[in-house]
Amino acid sequence: MSRFTVAMIDLNGFPDIPEWVPEAFAQAGVEYLTRECATAGEVLGCAAGADVVWVWGSRVVTPEVLAELPRCGGLIRTGSGTDNLPVSAATARGIVVANTPEAHSHAVAEQAIALLFACLRRIVPLDRATRAGQWQTARPWPNAHLYGQTVGLVGFGHAARLVARHLSGFDVDTLVYDPYVSAEALTQAGVRAVSDLDDLLAASDFVSLHCPLTSETRHLIGERELRRMKPAAILINTSRGPVVDEPALVRALTEGWIAGAGLDVFEQEPIAPDNPLLGLDNAVLSPHVAGYSDENLELGWRLSVEAALDFAAGRWPRSVVNRGVTPRWALAARQ
């Protein structure tokens, strides 16, 4: 019988594989293959006999490719978002999809809060004014505050939970809309469950998006939702760009439906040079870097290898996206 095989089919532009990675697989008796695959043919050339297929950011694994991977019982995505993987097709084939949200949840939470403060305290225009020699009497001044206000979190995964915990010191009232998390679990986390997104948008002074990109969440925040928000509200998005209808957001920011937005993600990436958001002073932008820190790459490697070795040992990985899947293999709970 052939050895359990893990095939990593893209490195997301990272050239160096840590030395300990192949050593860890060798010690576990697992065959480890790696190849930068840009086409379906290249994936099949590398992973046709693999038990686990591992990706970072590639979108080359399609439903058609999965149909040609007869041994595959696990897909690993280094990172949290799995919109680059055919999760539904994997579930139908009994393939467990694992990810590594803990690799960058702290960094994403910190970026979301940083964007909130940058908007709230008007850091970017104040920096520009100060550099231009304008002092004290020059606008713009900060004209809002955080303490005692209401923060609405859309989605309550790893990063959102950290945002709630970190902001609790500001005595904010935290509302959460997440239809996949029970009200009891939200209460235990010290936040208030909201069963309707419209209610959260209308009640919140600041709204932070932390939901995955799915068919249900694409353009979850559009013109109707933006008009539900307070005129002084700030929208933060560190999830995925298409969760927000970007043209509607531009109108909201230019016409005063909301006061500002802090965005790390966009509908088109890299952002186009003629994107109207680039010219708006009430928008703070960063280039999809929320998940990066001095430790996230190492954590990404370690949690991904851990997931692969869990599969090899017949265990459920730490983080599974499609929990309702009936796996091809019998999997035991992690101890």
C-alpha positions as CSV (number, residue, x, y, z in Angstrom):
1,M,0.0,0.0,0.0
2,S,1.4,3.4,-1.0
3,R,2.3,5.9,1.7
4,F,-0.1,8.7,2.8
5,T,0.7,11.6,0.5
6,V,0.4,15.4,0.9
7,A,0.8,17.5,-2.2
8,M,1.3,21.3,-1.8
9,I,0.4,22.8,-5.2
10,D,1.2,26.5,-4.7
11,L,3.3,28.6,-2.5
12,N,1.5,31.9,-3.0
13,G,4.7,33.6,-4.0
14,F,6.7,32.5,-1.0
15,P,9.9,31.0,-2.3
16,D,11.3,29.2,0.7
17,I,9.9,26.2,2.4
18,P,11.1,26.0,6.0
19,E,13.5,23.1,6.5
20,W,11.5,21.6,9.3
21,V,8.4,21.1,7.0
22,P,9.7,18.1,4.9
23,E,11.4,16.8,8.0
24,A,8.1,16.8,10.0
25,F,6.4,14.8,7.2
26,A,9.4,12.4,6.9
27,Q,9.3,11.7,10.6
28,A,5.6,10.9,10.4
29,G,6.2,8.6,7.4
30,V,4.2,10.9,5.1
31,E,5.2,11.5,1.6
32,Y,5.4,15.2,0.8
33,L,5.2,16.6,-2.7
34,T,5.4,20.2,-3.8
35,R,5.0,22.0,-7.1
36,E,3.9,25.4,-8.2
37,C,0.8,24.6,-10.3
38,A,-0.8,27.1,-12.6
39,T,-3.1,24.7,-14.6
40,A,-5.3,21.8,-13.9
41,G,-2.9,19.5,-15.8
42,E,-0.1,20.5,-13.5
43,V,-2.2,19.9,-10.4
44,L,-3.1,16.4,-11.6
45,G,0.6,15.8,-12.5
46,C,1.5,16.5,-8.9
47,A,-1.5,15.5,-6.8
48,A,-3.4,12.8,-8.7
49,G,-2.3,10.2,-6.1
50,A,-2.4,12.6,-3.1
51,D,-4.5,12.0,0.0
52,V,-4.3,15.7,1.0
53,V,-4.0,18.7,-1.3
54,W,-2.6,21.9,0.2
55,V,-3.0,25.4,-1.2
56,W,-2.2,28.9,-0.1
57,G,-3.9,31.3,-2.5
58,S,-4.3,29.4,-5.7
59,R,-7.7,29.1,-7.4
60,V,-6.5,26.2,-9.6
61,V,-8.5,23.5,-7.7
62,T,-11.9,23.4,-9.3
63,P,-14.8,20.9,-9.1
64,E,-13.5,19.3,-12.3
65,V,-10.0,18.9,-10.8
66,L,-11.5,17.3,-7.7
67,A,-13.2,14.7,-9.8
68,E,-9.8,13.6,-11.0
69,L,-8.4,13.2,-7.4
70,P,-9.7,9.8,-6.4
71,R,-7.6,9.5,-3.2
72,C,-8.1,13.0,-1.9
73,G,-9.9,13.2,1.4
74,G,-8.6,16.5,2.6
75,L,-8.1,20.0,1.3
76,I,-6.0,22.4,3.3
77,R,-6.1,26.2,2.8
78,T,-3.4,28.2,4.6
79,G,-5.4,31.2,5.7
80,S,-9.0,31.7,6.6
81,G,-11.0,32.5,3.5
82,T,-11.8,29.5,1.3
83,D,-13.4,31.4,-1.6
84,N,-10.5,30.1,-3.7
85,L,-11.7,26.5,-3.1
86,P,-14.8,24.6,-4.4
87,V,-16.1,23.9,-0.9
88,S,-19.5,22.6,-1.9
89,A,-18.0,20.2,-4.5
90,A,-15.5,19.0,-1.9
91,T,-18.3,18.4,0.6
92,A,-20.3,16.4,-2.0
93,R,-17.3,14.1,-2.5
94,G,-16.6,13.6,1.1
95,I,-13.5,15.8,1.1
96,V,-12.8,17.7,4.4
97,V,-11.8,21.3,3.9
98,A,-9.5,22.6,6.6
99,N,-8.1,26.1,7.1
100,T,-5.8,28.0,9.5
101,P,-7.6,31.1,10.8
102,E,-5.6,31.2,13.9
103,A,-2.5,32.0,11.8
104,H,-3.5,35.5,11.4
105,S,-6.6,36.2,13.5
106,H,-4.7,38.5,15.9
107,A,-3.3,40.5,13.0
108,V,-6.6,40.9,11.3
109,A,-8.3,42.0,14.5
110,E,-5.5,44.6,15.1
111,Q,-5.8,45.9,11.5
112,A,-9.6,46.2,11.9
113,I,-9.2,48.2,15.0
114,A,-6.4,50.3,13.5
115,L,-8.5,51.2,10.5
116,L,-11.4,52.1,12.9
117,F,-9.1,54.4,14.9
118,A,-7.6,55.9,11.7
119,C,-11.1,56.8,10.5
120,L,-12.4,57.8,13.9
121,R,-9.4,60.0,14.8
122,R,-8.9,61.2,11.2
123,I,-5.2,60.1,11.3
124,V,-4.5,60.3,7.6
125,P,-5.8,63.8,6.8
126,L,-4.3,65.1,10.1
127,D,-0.9,63.6,9.2
128,R,-1.1,65.3,5.8
129,A,-2.1,68.6,7.3
130,T,0.7,68.5,9.9
131,R,3.3,67.7,7.2
132,A,2.0,70.7,5.2
133,G,2.6,73.0,8.1
134,Q,-1.0,73.4,9.2
135,W,-1.3,73.4,13.0
136,Q,-4.1,73.3,15.6
137,T,-6.6,75.6,13.9
138,A,-6.5,73.8,10.6
139,R,-9.3,71.3,9.8
140,P,-9.9,68.4,9.9
141,W,-10.3,67.7,13.6
142,P,-11.5,64.4,15.1
143,N,-15.2,64.9,15.8
144,A,-16.3,61.5,17.2
145,H,-15.4,59.1,20.0
146,L,-15.4,55.4,20.7
147,Y,-16.1,54.9,24.4
148,G,-19.7,54.1,25.2
149,Q,-20.6,53.7,21.5
150,T,-22.1,50.7,19.8
151,V,-19.9,48.4,17.6
152,G,-21.6,46.0,15.2
153,L,-19.7,42.9,14.1
154,V,-21.0,41.0,11.1
155,G,-19.6,37.5,11.5
156,F,-18.1,36.1,14.7
157,G,-15.1,34.0,13.9
158,H,-11.6,34.1,15.4
159,A,-10.8,37.7,14.3
160,A,-14.2,39.1,15.3
161,R,-14.0,37.6,18.7
162,L,-10.6,39.2,19.3
163,V,-12.0,42.6,18.1
164,A,-14.8,42.3,20.6
165,R,-12.4,41.4,23.4
166,H,-9.9,44.2,22.6
167,L,-12.6,46.9,22.3
168,S,-14.3,45.8,25.5
169,G,-11.9,48.1,27.4
170,F,-13.6,51.1,25.7
171,D,-16.9,50.3,27.3
172,V,-18.6,49.8,24.0
173,D,-21.8,47.9,23.5
174,T,-21.0,45.1,21.0
175,L,-23.7,43.7,18.8
176,V,-23.1,40.6,16.6
177,Y,-25.0,39.3,13.6
178,D,-23.9,35.7,12.7
179,P,-26.7,33.3,11.8
180,Y,-24.3,30.4,12.3
181,V,-23.4,31.1,16.0
182,S,-26.0,30.5,18.7
183,A,-27.3,33.4,20.8
184,E,-26.2,31.4,23.9
185,A,-22.6,31.3,22.5
186,L,-22.6,35.0,21.8
187,T,-23.9,35.8,25.3
188,Q,-21.1,33.7,26.8
189,A,-18.7,35.8,24.7
190,G,-20.0,39.0,26.3
191,V,-21.7,40.3,23.2
192,R,-25.3,40.8,22.2
193,A,-26.9,38.7,19.5
194,V,-28.9,40.5,16.8
195,S,-31.1,38.2,14.6
196,D,-31.5,40.7,11.8
197,L,-28.7,42.4,9.9
198,D,-30.8,45.5,9.3
199,D,-31.2,46.0,13.1
200,L,-27.5,45.8,13.7
201,L,-26.7,48.3,10.9
202,A,-29.3,50.8,12.2
203,A,-28.1,50.5,15.8
204,S,-24.3,50.6,15.3
205,D,-22.0,53.5,15.3
206,F,-19.3,51.4,13.8
207,V,-19.7,48.2,11.7
208,S,-16.9,45.8,11.1
209,L,-17.2,42.9,8.6
210,H,-15.7,39.5,9.4
211,C,-17.7,37.1,7.3
212,P,-16.4,34.7,4.6
213,L,-17.1,35.4,0.9
214,T,-19.9,33.0,-0.2
215,S,-22.9,33.2,-2.5
216,E,-24.9,34.4,0.5
217,T,-22.4,37.2,1.5
218,R,-21.5,38.6,-1.9
219,H,-22.7,42.2,-1.8
220,L,-24.2,41.6,1.6
221,I,-23.6,45.3,2.2
222,G,-25.2,47.2,-0.7
223,E,-27.1,50.5,-1.2
224,R,-30.1,49.4,1.0
225,E,-27.9,48.3,3.8
226,L,-25.7,51.4,3.7
227,R,-28.7,53.6,3.8
228,R,-29.8,51.8,7.0
229,M,-26.6,52.9,8.7
230,K,-26.2,56.1,10.8
231,P,-24.9,59.2,8.9
232,A,-22.0,59.3,11.5
233,A,-21.3,55.6,11.1
234,I,-18.0,54.1,10.0
235,L,-17.7,50.8,8.0
236,I,-14.6,48.6,8.4
237,N,-13.9,45.7,6.0
238,T,-11.1,43.2,6.6
239,S,-12.9,40.2,5.2
240,R,-13.3,40.1,1.4
241,G,-13.9,43.0,-1.0
242,P,-17.0,41.6,-2.7
243,V,-18.9,41.4,0.6
244,V,-19.5,45.1,-0.1
245,D,-21.0,46.6,-3.2
246,E,-18.2,49.0,-3.9
247,P,-20.0,51.5,-6.2
248,A,-22.7,51.8,-3.6
249,L,-20.1,52.4,-0.9
250,V,-18.5,55.2,-3.0
251,R,-21.9,56.8,-3.2
252,A,-22.4,56.4,0.5
253,L,-19.1,58.1,1.3
254,T,-19.5,60.9,-1.3
255,E,-23.2,61.7,-0.5
256,G,-22.9,61.4,3.3
257,W,-25.0,58.3,3.9
258,I,-22.1,57.2,6.3
259,A,-19.2,59.1,7.6
260,G,-16.3,56.9,6.7
261,A,-14.8,53.6,5.8
262,G,-11.6,51.6,6.6
263,L,-10.9,49.1,3.9
264,D,-8.2,46.4,3.6
265,V,-10.0,44.5,0.8
266,F,-11.6,45.5,-2.5
267,E,-13.7,44.1,-5.3
268,Q,-10.8,44.3,-7.7
269,E,-7.3,43.5,-6.4
270,P,-4.9,45.2,-6.8
271,I,-7.1,48.2,-6.7
272,A,-7.5,50.0,-10.0
273,P,-5.7,53.4,-10.4
274,D,-9.0,55.0,-11.3
275,N,-11.0,53.6,-8.4
276,P,-12.9,56.5,-6.9
277,L,-12.1,55.3,-3.4
278,L,-8.5,56.5,-3.9
279,G,-9.7,60.1,-4.0
280,L,-11.9,60.1,-0.9
281,D,-10.5,61.6,2.3
282,N,-13.1,59.8,4.4
283,A,-11.8,56.4,3.3
284,V,-8.7,54.8,4.8
285,L,-7.2,52.1,2.6
286,S,-4.6,49.3,2.9
287,P,-3.6,46.7,0.3
288,H,-5.1,43.4,1.7
289,V,-2.4,43.1,4.4
290,A,-4.5,42.7,7.5
291,G,-3.4,39.1,8.1
292,Y,0.3,39.9,8.0
293,S,2.6,40.2,11.0
294,D,6.0,39.1,12.2
295,E,4.5,35.7,13.1
296,N,1.7,34.8,10.7
297,L,3.8,33.1,8.1
298,E,5.4,30.7,10.6
299,L,2.0,30.1,12.2
300,G,0.5,29.4,8.7
301,W,3.2,26.8,8.0
302,R,2.8,25.1,11.4
303,L,-0.9,25.0,11.5
304,S,-1.1,23.7,7.9
305,V,1.4,20.9,8.7
306,E,-0.5,20.1,11.8
307,A,-3.7,19.8,9.8
308,A,-2.0,17.5,7.3
309,L,-0.6,15.3,10.0
310,D,-4.0,15.2,11.7
311,F,-5.4,13.8,8.4
312,A,-2.6,11.3,8.2
313,A,-3.3,10.1,11.7
314,G,-7.1,9.8,11.1
315,R,-8.0,12.9,13.2
316,W,-10.2,15.8,12.5
317,P,-8.1,18.9,11.9
318,R,-8.3,21.8,14.3
319,S,-10.3,24.1,12.0
320,V,-12.8,22.6,9.5
321,V,-14.8,24.7,7.1
322,N,-17.4,22.1,6.0
323,R,-18.3,20.5,9.4
324,G,-21.3,18.8,7.9
325,V,-19.3,16.7,5.5
326,T,-19.4,12.9,5.6
327,P,-15.7,12.3,5.2
328,R,-14.2,9.6,3.0
329,W,-12.1,8.4,5.9
330,A,-13.1,7.6,9.5
331,L,-11.8,10.6,11.5
332,A,-11.4,10.7,15.3
333,A,-11.8,13.8,17.4
334,R,-8.6,15.7,18.3
335,Q,-7.5,15.1,21.8
